[in-house]
Amino acid sequence: MARRRLTHEGTLVLDSEGFSKLLTDDEQVVALVAEARSRGMEVVISALAIIEAVHARTNKSRLNWVLSGLRVVPVGDEEARAASKLLMDAGLHGHKYAIDAAVAEAALRQHRPVVMLTSDTDDLTKLCGGRVRIVEV
């Protein structure tokens, strides 16, 4: 599989799948993160994406090491309200898309241009409204 190249400086956002793949040393995701860093991009993750990605078999040492190289974006009251608005604007329900909305909201607040690594391209495209470059992993 050919490696996809990122063409922007700015911010790289990982959703829970992007983060999960980074944790398991997925070749494509590791290469994209390394390329982003070499271009001066900051790599960030929503705090809620961590919760979604971590499970009983997660290597805790690897988790801590990977997180040490990322900026974790917190989710407070203001961010939750903004994520709720994104859901309403996209016609999606929080019961199914709450974490996606929090990730999208975090991405929209980052230094532009913003690129997001995700397996959920349709929903995150709806939530980000074309303001974030979505890269499927």
DSSP file with accessible surface (Angstrom, degrees, kcal/mol):
  #  RESIDUE AA STRUCTURE BP1 BP2  ACC     N-H-->O    O-->H-N    N-H-->O    O-->H-N    TCO  KAPPA ALPHA  PHI   PSI    X-CA   Y-CA   Z-CA
    1    1 A M              0   0  187      0, 0.0     2,-0.1     0, 0.0     0, 0.0   0.000 360.0 360.0 360.0 130.8    0.0    0.0    0.0
    2    2 A A        -     0   0   89      1,-0.1     2,-0.3     0, 0.0    26,-0.0  -0.442 360.0-112.9 -70.5 141.9    1.4    3.4   -1.0
    3    3 A R        -     0   0  128     -2,-0.1     2,-0.3     1,-0.1    -1,-0.1  -0.564  27.5-128.5 -76.5 132.5    2.0    5.8    1.9
    4    4 A R        -     0   0   90     -2,-0.3     2,-0.4    24,-0.1    -1,-0.1  -0.634  20.9-139.6 -80.2 139.7   -0.3    8.8    1.9
    5    5 A R        -     0   0  138     -2,-0.3     2,-0.4    30,-0.0    27,-0.1  -0.832   3.2-139.6-103.7 136.3    1.5   12.2    2.1
    6    6 A L        -     0   0    1     -2,-0.4   109,-0.0     1,-0.1   129,-0.0  -0.750  13.4-170.5 -88.3 138.3    0.2   15.0    4.2
    7    7 A T        +     0   0   93     -2,-0.4     2,-0.3     2,-0.0    -1,-0.1   0.296  52.9  83.2-113.8   8.8    0.7   18.4    2.5
    8    8 A H        -     0   0   57      3,-0.0     2,-0.3   105,-0.0    33,-0.1  -0.793  59.0-145.3-115.7 156.1   -0.2   20.8    5.3
    9    9 A E        +     0   0  139     -2,-0.3     2,-0.4    31,-0.1    31,-0.1  -0.849  68.2  66.5-104.4 154.5    1.5   22.5    8.2
   10   10 A G  S    S-     0   0    7     -2,-0.3    32,-2.0    26,-0.2     2,-0.4  -0.941  92.8 -15.2 141.9-117.2   -0.8   23.0   11.2
   11   11 A T  E     -ab  42 114A   1    102,-2.3   104,-2.6   100,-0.4     2,-0.5  -0.981  40.5-154.0-133.7 137.9   -2.3   20.3   13.3
   12   12 A L  E     -ab  43 115A   0     30,-3.3    32,-2.8    -2,-0.4     2,-0.4  -0.954  18.5-162.5-107.7 123.8   -2.8   16.6   13.0
   13   13 A V  E     -ab  44 116A   1    102,-3.2   104,-2.6    -2,-0.5     2,-0.5  -0.911   3.6-154.3-108.9 133.6   -5.8   15.3   15.0
   14   14 A L  E     -ab  45 117A   0     30,-2.4    32,-0.6    -2,-0.4   104,-0.1  -0.908   4.9-157.2-103.9 129.6   -6.2   11.6   15.9
   15   15 A D     >  -     0   0    2    102,-2.0     4,-2.7    -2,-0.5     5,-0.2  -0.290  47.3 -81.9 -86.2-172.2   -9.6   10.2   16.5
   16   16 A S  H  > S+     0   0   15      1,-0.2     4,-2.8     2,-0.2     5,-0.1   0.885 131.9  47.8 -64.5 -35.6  -10.0    7.0   18.6
   17   17 A E  H  > S+     0   0   68      2,-0.2     4,-2.6     1,-0.2    -1,-0.2   0.919 112.1  49.1 -70.9 -42.3   -9.2    4.7   15.6
   18   18 A G  H  > S+     0   0    0     99,-0.5     4,-1.9     1,-0.2    -2,-0.2   0.927 114.6  46.3 -59.2 -42.3   -6.2    6.8   14.6
   19   19 A F  H  X S+     0   0    0     -4,-2.7     4,-2.7     2,-0.2    -2,-0.2   0.924 110.5  52.4 -65.8 -45.1   -5.0    6.6   18.2
   20   20 A S  H  X S+     0   0   30     -4,-2.8     4,-1.5     1,-0.2    -2,-0.2   0.914 110.6  48.2 -57.6 -42.5   -5.7    2.9   18.4
   21   21 A K  H  <>S+     0   0   46     -4,-2.6     5,-3.0     1,-0.2    -1,-0.2   0.865 109.7  51.7 -69.5 -34.4   -3.6    2.3   15.3
   22   22 A L  H ><5S+     0   0   12     -4,-1.9     3,-1.5     1,-0.2    -2,-0.2   0.919 107.9  53.3 -64.7 -40.7   -0.8    4.5   16.6
   23   23 A L  H 3<5S+     0   0   19     -4,-2.7    -2,-0.2     1,-0.3    -1,-0.2   0.831 110.9  46.0 -62.1 -32.8   -0.8    2.4   19.8
   24   24 A T  T 3<5S-     0   0  108     -4,-1.5    -1,-0.3    -5,-0.2    -2,-0.2   0.239 116.2-113.2 -97.0  14.3   -0.5   -0.8   17.9
   25   25 A D  T < 5 -     0   0   97     -3,-1.5    -3,-0.2     1,-0.2     2,-0.1   0.822  41.5-170.7  60.8  34.8    2.3    0.6   15.6
   26   26 A D     >< -     0   0   47     -5,-3.0     4,-2.9     1,-0.1     5,-0.3  -0.403  21.5-135.8 -56.9 126.1    0.2    0.5   12.5
   27   27 A E  H  > S+     0   0  168      1,-0.2     4,-2.2     2,-0.2     5,-0.2   0.886  99.2  48.2 -57.7 -45.2    2.7    1.2    9.7
   28   28 A Q  H  > S+     0   0   29      2,-0.2     4,-2.3     1,-0.2    -1,-0.2   0.939 115.3  43.5 -62.9 -47.3    0.5    3.7    7.8
   29   29 A V  H  > S+     0   0    0      2,-0.2     4,-2.8     1,-0.2     5,-0.3   0.922 112.8  51.5 -69.0 -42.0   -0.5    5.7   10.9
   30   30 A V  H  X S+     0   0   53     -4,-2.9     4,-2.6     1,-0.2    -1,-0.2   0.930 112.1  48.3 -58.9 -42.5    3.1    5.8   12.4
   31   31 A A  H  X S+     0   0   19     -4,-2.2     4,-2.6    -5,-0.3    -2,-0.2   0.911 111.8  48.7 -65.7 -41.5    4.3    7.0    9.0
   32   32 A L  H  X S+     0   0    0     -4,-2.3     4,-2.5     2,-0.2    -2,-0.2   0.910 112.9  47.5 -65.8 -40.8    1.6    9.8    8.8
   33   33 A V  H  X S+     0   0    2     -4,-2.8     4,-2.6     2,-0.2    -2,-0.2   0.930 112.7  49.2 -65.8 -43.4    2.3   10.9   12.3
   34   34 A A  H  X S+     0   0   55     -4,-2.6     4,-2.3    -5,-0.3    -2,-0.2   0.919 112.4  48.2 -62.5 -42.0    6.1   11.0   11.7
   35   35 A E  H  X S+     0   0    8     -4,-2.6     4,-1.4     2,-0.2    -1,-0.2   0.918 110.2  51.6 -64.4 -43.1    5.6   12.9    8.5
   36   36 A A  H ><>S+     0   0    0     -4,-2.5     5,-2.7     1,-0.2     3,-0.5   0.939 111.0  47.7 -59.0 -45.5    3.3   15.4   10.2
   37   37 A R  H ><5S+     0   0  112     -4,-2.6     3,-1.8     1,-0.2    -1,-0.2   0.896 107.6  55.4 -63.9 -38.9    5.9   16.0   12.9
   38   38 A S  H 3<5S+     0   0   97     -4,-2.3    -1,-0.2     1,-0.3    -2,-0.2   0.782 106.7  52.3 -66.0 -22.9    8.6   16.5   10.3
   39   39 A R  T <<5S-     0   0   68     -4,-1.4    -1,-0.3    -3,-0.5    -2,-0.2   0.318 124.2-104.7 -91.6   4.0    6.5   19.2    8.8
   40   40 A G  T < 5 +     0   0   63     -3,-1.8     2,-0.2     1,-0.3    -3,-0.2   0.630  69.4 150.2  84.1  14.5    6.1   21.0   12.1
   41   41 A M      < -     0   0    7     -5,-2.7     2,-0.3    -6,-0.2    -1,-0.3  -0.574  45.2-127.7 -80.5 142.5    2.5   19.9   12.7
   42   42 A E  E     -a   11   0A  83    -32,-2.0   -30,-3.3    -2,-0.2     2,-0.5  -0.702  19.4-140.6 -84.0 140.9    1.3   19.5   16.3
   43   43 A V  E     +a   12   0A   6     -2,-0.3    28,-2.1    26,-0.3     2,-0.3  -0.922  29.3 172.8-108.6 123.4   -0.3   16.1   17.0
   44   44 A V  E     -ac  13  71A   1    -32,-2.8   -30,-2.4    -2,-0.5     2,-0.3  -0.857  18.2-167.1-130.2 162.8   -3.4   16.2   19.2
   45   45 A I  E     -ac  14  72A   0     26,-2.0    28,-3.1    -2,-0.3     2,-0.2  -0.991  28.6-113.5-147.1 142.6   -6.1   14.0   20.5
   46   46 A S  E >>  - c   0  73A   1    -32,-0.6     4,-1.1    -2,-0.3     3,-0.8  -0.550  26.9-125.1 -72.1 141.8   -9.4   14.6   22.4
   47   47 A A  H 3> S+     0   0   30     26,-2.7     4,-1.3     1,-0.3     3,-0.4   0.868 111.7  56.6 -55.5 -35.3   -9.5   13.3   25.9
   48   48 A L  H 3> S+     0   0   53     25,-0.3     4,-1.9     1,-0.2    -1,-0.3   0.825  97.5  60.7 -70.2 -29.1  -12.6   11.4   25.0
   49   49 A A  H <> S+     0   0    0     -3,-0.8     4,-1.9     1,-0.2    -1,-0.2   0.851 100.4  56.3 -65.8 -31.2  -10.9    9.6   22.2
   50   50 A I  H  X S+     0   0   31     -4,-1.1     4,-2.1    -3,-0.4    -1,-0.2   0.944 106.0  50.0 -63.0 -46.1   -8.5    8.1   24.7
   51   51 A I  H  < S+     0   0  122     -4,-1.3    -2,-0.2     1,-0.2    -1,-0.2   0.910 112.2  47.7 -59.2 -41.5  -11.4    6.7   26.7
   52   52 A E  H  < S+     0   0   96     -4,-1.9    -1,-0.2     1,-0.2    -2,-0.2   0.849 115.4  44.5 -69.2 -32.7  -12.9    5.2   23.5
   53   53 A A  H  < S+     0   0    6     -4,-1.9     2,-0.2    -5,-0.2    -2,-0.2   0.783  93.8  85.7 -85.9 -28.8   -9.6    3.6   22.3
   54   54 A V     <  +     0   0   45     -4,-2.1     2,-0.3    -5,-0.2   -34,-0.0  -0.542  51.5 162.7 -83.7 139.4   -8.2    2.1   25.5
   55   55 A H    >   -     0   0   94     -2,-0.2     3,-2.0     0, 0.0    -2,-0.0  -0.837  54.6 -79.8-143.2-179.9   -9.3   -1.4   26.6
   56   56 A A  T 3  S+     0   0  101      1,-0.3    -2,-0.0    -2,-0.3     0, 0.0   0.781 126.0  49.9 -59.4 -30.5   -8.2   -4.2   29.0
   57   57 A R  T 3  S+     0   0  213      2,-0.1    -1,-0.3     3,-0.0     2,-0.2   0.427  80.0 123.8 -91.1   2.8   -5.5   -5.5   26.5
   58   58 A T  S <  S-     0   0   15     -3,-2.0     2,-0.7     1,-0.1     3,-0.1  -0.446  70.5-119.5 -65.3 130.7   -3.9   -2.0   26.0
   59   59 A N     >  -     0   0   99     -2,-0.2     4,-2.8     1,-0.2     5,-0.2  -0.629  23.2-156.9 -71.3 111.3   -0.2   -2.0   26.8
   60   60 A K  H  > S+     0   0  105     -2,-0.7     4,-2.6     1,-0.2     5,-0.2   0.862  89.8  51.5 -65.0 -36.5   -0.1    0.6   29.6
   61   61 A S  H  > S+     0   0   95      2,-0.2     4,-2.3     1,-0.2    -1,-0.2   0.936 112.9  45.6 -65.3 -44.2    3.6    1.4   29.1
   62   62 A R  H  > S+     0   0   52      2,-0.2     4,-3.0     1,-0.2     5,-0.3   0.919 111.5  53.6 -63.3 -43.2    3.0    2.0   25.3
   63   63 A L  H  X S+     0   0   18     -4,-2.8     4,-2.7     1,-0.2     5,-0.2   0.948 110.9  45.1 -56.4 -50.3   -0.1    4.0   26.1
   64   64 A N  H  X S+     0   0  105     -4,-2.6     4,-1.6     1,-0.2    -1,-0.2   0.894 113.8  49.7 -63.6 -39.4    1.8    6.3   28.4
   65   65 A W  H  X S+     0   0  170     -4,-2.3     4,-0.6     2,-0.2    -2,-0.2   0.940 113.0  45.5 -66.0 -46.3    4.7    6.7   26.0
   66   66 A V  H >< S+     0   0    8     -4,-3.0     3,-1.5     1,-0.2    -2,-0.2   0.937 112.3  51.4 -63.3 -44.9    2.5    7.5   23.0
   67   67 A L  H >< S+     0   0   35     -4,-2.7     3,-1.7    -5,-0.3    -1,-0.2   0.828  98.6  66.2 -62.6 -29.7    0.4   10.0   25.1
   68   68 A S  H 3< S+     0   0   94     -4,-1.6    -1,-0.3     1,-0.3    -2,-0.2   0.750 102.6  48.5 -64.8 -19.7    3.6   11.7   26.2
   69   69 A G  T << S+     0   0   41     -3,-1.5     2,-0.3    -4,-0.6   -26,-0.3   0.347 105.1  70.8 -99.8   4.3    4.1   12.8   22.6
   70   70 A L  S <  S-     0   0   17     -3,-1.7     2,-0.6    -4,-0.2   -26,-0.2  -0.861  77.3-125.0-117.8 155.2    0.6   14.1   22.0
   71   71 A R  E     -c   44   0A  90    -28,-2.1   -26,-2.0    -2,-0.3     2,-0.6  -0.895  27.4-144.7 -96.5 122.0   -1.3   17.1   23.3
   72   72 A V  E     -c   45   0A  59     -2,-0.6   -26,-0.2   -28,-0.2   -28,-0.0  -0.784   7.4-145.6 -90.0 123.6   -4.5   16.0   24.9
   73   73 A V  E     -c   46   0A   1    -28,-3.1   -26,-2.7    -2,-0.6   -25,-0.3  -0.798  17.4-137.2 -91.2 118.4   -7.4   18.4   24.4
   74   74 A P        -     0   0   88      0, 0.0     2,-0.5     0, 0.0    -1,-0.0  -0.290   4.6-138.2 -72.7 160.9   -9.7   18.5   27.4
   75   75 A V        +     0   0   50      4,-0.1     2,-0.2   -29,-0.0    27,-0.0  -0.959  34.4 157.7-122.4 109.9  -13.5   18.5   27.1
   76   76 A G     >  -     0   0   34     -2,-0.5     4,-2.7     0, 0.0     5,-0.2  -0.426  58.7 -71.4-113.9-165.0  -15.2   20.9   29.5
   77   77 A D  H  > S+     0   0  109      1,-0.2     4,-2.4     2,-0.2     5,-0.2   0.921 129.5  48.0 -59.5 -47.3  -18.6   22.6   29.5
   78   78 A E  H  > S+     0   0  148      1,-0.2     4,-2.1     2,-0.2    -1,-0.2   0.921 114.0  46.7 -62.7 -43.1  -17.9   25.0   26.7
   79   79 A E  H  > S+     0   0   36      2,-0.2     4,-2.6     1,-0.2    -1,-0.2   0.892 110.7  53.0 -67.2 -38.4  -16.5   22.3   24.5
   80   80 A A  H  X S+     0   0   42     -4,-2.7     4,-2.4     2,-0.2    -2,-0.2   0.908 109.3  48.9 -64.1 -40.6  -19.5   20.0   25.2
   81   81 A R  H  X S+     0   0  168     -4,-2.4     4,-2.0     2,-0.2    -1,-0.2   0.915 112.0  48.6 -65.9 -40.6  -21.9   22.8   24.3
   82   82 A A  H  X S+     0   0   37     -4,-2.1     4,-2.0     2,-0.2    -2,-0.2   0.904 111.4  50.0 -66.0 -39.6  -20.0   23.4   21.0
   83   83 A A  H  X S+     0   0    8     -4,-2.6     4,-2.2     2,-0.2    -2,-0.2   0.901 108.3  53.4 -65.5 -38.6  -20.0   19.7   20.2
   84   84 A S  H  X S+     0   0   59     -4,-2.4     4,-2.4     1,-0.2    -1,-0.2   0.900 107.5  51.2 -61.9 -40.3  -23.7   19.5   20.9
   85   85 A K  H  X S+     0   0  118     -4,-2.0     4,-2.9     2,-0.2     5,-0.2   0.907 106.9  53.6 -64.4 -40.6  -24.2   22.3   18.4
   86   86 A L  H  X S+     0   0   19     -4,-2.0     4,-1.9     1,-0.2    -1,-0.2   0.917 109.0  50.0 -58.8 -42.1  -22.2   20.4   15.8
   87   87 A L  H  X>S+     0   0   14     -4,-2.2     5,-2.6     2,-0.2     4,-0.8   0.938 112.3  46.3 -61.3 -47.9  -24.4   17.4   16.3
   88   88 A M  H ><5S+     0   0  139     -4,-2.4     3,-0.9     1,-0.2    -2,-0.2   0.929 112.0  50.5 -61.7 -44.7  -27.6   19.4   15.9
   89   89 A D  H 3<5S+     0   0  109     -4,-2.9    -1,-0.2     1,-0.3    -2,-0.2   0.832 114.2  45.0 -62.8 -32.9  -26.3   21.2   12.8
   90   90 A A  H 3<5S-     0   0   32     -4,-1.9    -1,-0.3    -5,-0.2    -2,-0.2   0.507 111.7-119.8 -88.2  -7.2  -25.3   17.9   11.3
   91   91 A G  T <<5 +     0   0   69     -3,-0.9     2,-0.3    -4,-0.8    -3,-0.2   0.797  68.2 135.3  72.6  28.8  -28.6   16.2   12.2
   92   92 A L      < -     0   0   27     -5,-2.6     2,-0.4    -6,-0.2    -1,-0.3  -0.749  52.9-122.5-109.5 158.4  -26.9   13.6   14.3
   93   93 A H    >>  -     0   0  134     -2,-0.3     4,-2.2     1,-0.1     3,-1.0  -0.829  10.0-137.1-104.4 137.1  -27.8   12.3   17.8
   94   94 A G  H 3> S+     0   0   27     -2,-0.4     4,-1.5     1,-0.2     5,-0.2   0.744  96.8  72.8 -62.1 -26.1  -25.4   12.4   20.7
   95   95 A H  H 34 S+     0   0  174      1,-0.2    -1,-0.2     2,-0.2    -3,-0.0   0.905 116.3  20.2 -57.9 -37.6  -26.2    8.9   21.8
   96   96 A K  H <4 S+     0   0  152     -3,-1.0    -2,-0.2     1,-0.1    -1,-0.2   0.752 135.6  35.0-100.2 -28.6  -24.3    7.5   18.9
   97   97 A Y  H  X S+     0   0   36     -4,-2.2     4,-2.5     1,-0.1     5,-0.2   0.184  75.3 114.4-118.6  17.8  -22.0   10.3   17.9
   98   98 A A  H  X S+     0   0   51     -4,-1.5     4,-2.1     1,-0.2     5,-0.2   0.917  83.3  42.7 -59.5 -47.9  -21.0   12.1   21.1
   99   99 A I  H  > S+     0   0   45      1,-0.2     4,-2.6     2,-0.2     5,-0.2   0.923 113.0  53.2 -68.9 -39.8  -17.3   11.2   21.0
  100  100 A D  H  > S+     0   0   15      1,-0.2     4,-2.8     2,-0.2    -1,-0.2   0.912 109.5  50.0 -57.4 -42.5  -17.1   12.0   17.2
  101  101 A A  H  X S+     0   0    1     -4,-2.5     4,-2.7     2,-0.2    -1,-0.2   0.901 110.0  49.5 -65.0 -39.7  -18.6   15.4   18.0
  102  102 A A  H  X S+     0   0    5     -4,-2.1     4,-2.3     2,-0.2    -2,-0.2   0.907 112.6  47.8 -66.0 -39.1  -16.1   16.1   20.7
  103  103 A V  H  X S+     0   0    1     -4,-2.6     4,-2.6     2,-0.2    -2,-0.2   0.934 113.2  48.0 -66.0 -44.3  -13.3   15.1   18.4
  104  104 A A  H  X S+     0   0    0     -4,-2.8     4,-2.4    -5,-0.2    -2,-0.2   0.926 111.1  50.7 -62.1 -43.8  -14.6   17.3   15.6
  105  105 A E  H  X S+     0   0   15     -4,-2.7     4,-0.8     1,-0.2    -1,-0.2   0.921 111.1  48.5 -61.7 -42.7  -15.1   20.2   18.0
  106  106 A A  H >< S+     0   0    2     -4,-2.3     3,-0.9     1,-0.2     4,-0.3   0.921 110.7  51.4 -63.0 -42.5  -11.5   19.8   19.2
  107  107 A A  H >< S+     0   0    0     -4,-2.6     3,-1.6     1,-0.2    -2,-0.2   0.904 104.8  56.1 -61.8 -40.3  -10.3   19.6   15.6
  108  108 A L  H 3< S+     0   0   26     -4,-2.4    -1,-0.2     1,-0.3    -2,-0.2   0.698 104.7  53.9 -68.3 -17.3  -12.1   22.8   14.7
  109  109 A R  T << S+     0   0  104     -3,-0.9    -1,-0.3    -4,-0.8    -2,-0.2   0.435  91.0 101.4 -93.5  -1.8  -10.3   24.8   17.5
  110  110 A Q  S <  S-     0   0   17     -3,-1.6     2,-0.1    -4,-0.3   -99,-0.1  -0.385  87.5 -81.3 -86.2 165.0   -6.8   23.8   16.4
  111  111 A H  S    S-     0   0  137   -101,-0.1  -100,-0.4    -2,-0.1    -1,-0.1  -0.400  73.8 -79.5 -62.2 128.4   -4.2   25.8   14.5
  112  112 A R  S    S+     0   0  112   -102,-0.2     2,-0.1    -2,-0.1    -1,-0.1  -0.524 105.0  48.1 -86.2 155.9   -5.1   25.5   10.8
  113  113 A P  S    S-     0   0   54      0, 0.0  -102,-2.3     0, 0.0     2,-0.4   0.558  76.6-166.0 -74.8 156.2   -4.8   23.8    8.5
  114  114 A V  E     -b   11   0A   4     17,-0.4    19,-2.8  -104,-0.2     2,-0.4  -0.931  10.3-170.9-116.7 135.0   -6.1   20.7   10.4
  115  115 A V  E     -bd  12 133A   0   -104,-2.6  -102,-3.2    -2,-0.4     2,-0.4  -0.969   8.3-159.3-121.1 136.6   -5.8   17.1    9.2
  116  116 A M  E     -bd  13 134A   0     17,-3.0    19,-3.1    -2,-0.4     2,-0.6  -0.975   9.3-148.0-121.3 133.2   -7.7   14.3   11.0
  117  117 A L  E     +bd  14 135A   0   -104,-2.6  -102,-2.0    -2,-0.4   -99,-0.5  -0.872  41.0 141.7 -95.1 122.0   -6.8   10.6   10.8
  118  118 A T  E     - d   0 136A   0     17,-2.3    19,-1.9    -2,-0.6     3,-0.2  -0.987  55.0-146.4-154.6 158.6  -10.0    8.5   11.2
  119  119 A S  S    S+     0   0   55     -2,-0.3     2,-0.7    17,-0.2     3,-0.2   0.467  95.6  72.7 -99.9  -7.5  -11.8    5.5   10.0
  120  120 A D     >  +     0   0   42      1,-0.2     4,-1.9     2,-0.1     5,-0.3  -0.509  56.5 153.1-106.5  62.4  -15.2    7.3   10.3
  121  121 A T  H  >  +     0   0   33     -2,-0.7     4,-2.2     1,-0.2     5,-0.2   0.868  64.6  54.1 -65.8 -39.8  -14.9    9.6    7.4
  122  122 A D  H  > S+     0   0  117     -3,-0.2     4,-2.1     2,-0.2    -1,-0.2   0.957 113.2  39.4 -62.4 -52.6  -18.6   10.2    6.7
  123  123 A D  H  > S+     0   0   22      1,-0.2     4,-2.4     2,-0.2    -1,-0.2   0.905 117.2  48.8 -67.9 -40.2  -19.7   11.3   10.1
  124  124 A L  H  X S+     0   0    0     -4,-1.9     4,-2.5     2,-0.2    -1,-0.2   0.864 109.2  53.4 -71.8 -29.0  -16.6   13.4   10.8
  125  125 A T  H  X>S+     0   0   66     -4,-2.2     4,-1.7    -5,-0.3     5,-0.6   0.927 110.3  48.1 -66.1 -42.2  -17.0   15.1    7.4
  126  126 A K  H  <5S+     0   0  117     -4,-2.1    -2,-0.2    -5,-0.2    -1,-0.2   0.918 115.6  44.5 -61.4 -43.5  -20.6   15.9    8.3
  127  127 A L  H  <5S+     0   0    4     -4,-2.4    -2,-0.2     1,-0.2    -1,-0.2   0.866 118.1  41.8 -72.6 -35.4  -19.5   17.3   11.7
  128  128 A C  H ><5S-     0   0    0     -4,-2.5     3,-1.8    -5,-0.2    -1,-0.2   0.638  93.1-145.6 -89.2 -14.8  -16.5   19.3   10.5
  129  129 A G  T 3<5 -     0   0   54     -4,-1.7    -3,-0.1     1,-0.3    -4,-0.1   0.814  65.5 -55.6  58.5  33.9  -18.3   20.6    7.4
  130  130 A G  T 3 <S+     0   0   66     -5,-0.6    -1,-0.3     2,-0.2    -5,-0.1   0.492 113.9 110.7  80.7   2.2  -15.2   20.6    5.2
  131  131 A R  S <  S+     0   0  134     -3,-1.8   -17,-0.4    -6,-0.2     2,-0.4   0.540  75.0  52.6 -86.2  -6.0  -13.1   22.7    7.5
  132  132 A V  S    S-     0   0    8     -7,-0.1     2,-0.6   -19,-0.1   -17,-0.2  -0.991  86.5-123.3-129.4 136.1  -10.8   19.8    8.4
  133  133 A R  E     -d  115   0A  88    -19,-2.8   -17,-3.0    -2,-0.4     2,-0.5  -0.706  30.1-150.0 -78.3 120.2   -9.0   17.6    5.9
  134  134 A I  E     -d  116   0A  37     -2,-0.6     2,-0.5   -19,-0.2   -17,-0.2  -0.821  13.1-171.0 -97.3 126.5  -10.2   14.0    6.6
  135  135 A V  E     -d  117   0A   8    -19,-3.1   -17,-2.3    -2,-0.5     2,-0.3  -0.979  19.4-133.8-119.1 121.6   -7.7   11.2    5.9
  136  136 A E  E      d  118   0A 102     -2,-0.5   -17,-0.2   -19,-0.2   -19,-0.1  -0.570 360.0 360.0 -78.1 133.7   -9.0    7.6    6.2
  137  137 A V              0   0   15    -19,-1.9  -119,-0.1    -2,-0.3  -120,-0.0  -0.902 360.0 360.0-126.6 360.0   -6.9    5.1    8.1
